[in-house]
C-alpha cells in the first residue's frame, strides 16, 4: 500500500497554520490596549459626547489625547457625564483619570475648579442622562471615590459587568474640594476586544 506523504504533509502544514492563526487571533483579542485612543480604531468619537461640559474649555477629544493639559470642565454644576460609544464590543478592564492642571482663562478663578471625587460607571446604557441617574432607573456597574493623592487614578472594572461593552458612561457626581466646577485633563479606558462566540468555539 502506498502512502501519499505529500498530501499528508500538506494537511499537517494546513493544520499548523490554522493553529498559528488561532493563537494570533486570541492574542489580539486579549491584548490590553487603550480602547479610547485613535490608534485603536475602536472608539466612535463622532457618537461619543460629554454632557454638561463648558464649551469654552477643552473637548472630549482633547482629554483622550496623550499628555494633554487641556481640560473638560463642567458647566452648570459639579457634574459631568462622559458617554463613550465603541464600534464593536469591548472588554473594559479599567478607567484612568488624570486631573492635575486646573483650567486657565475662564471667567472663574482657579479655586473654582477641582478634580473628580465620586465617580460612577455604567455599561450599555446609550440613552441615559442625568435624570436617569437621579431617578435610579439605571444602575452603575462600579462606584469609586478618587483622591489623586498619588497622581492619576485607575478604577478597576468588574469583569462580569464590563466584559461585553458597546457603550460606557462615566458619571462625575462631585469633586475633591466641593468647588463649583469639576475638571478632567486625561481619560483612558484600558481593555481589549471582547472575544466573539465564534472565536470561543474555535478554541474548543
Beta strands, then each sheet from edge to edge (+ up, - down):
strand 1: 33-34
strand 2: 49-51
strand 3: 72-73
strand 4: 80-98
strand 5: 113-115
strand 6: 118-123
strand 7: 142-145
strand 8: 153-156
strand 9: 165-172
strand 10: 181-184
strand 11: 186-193
sheet 1: 1+ 11- 4+ 2-
sheet 2: 1+ 11- 4+ 8-
sheet 3: 1+ 11- 4+ 9- 6+ 7-
sheet 4: 3+ 10- 5-
end
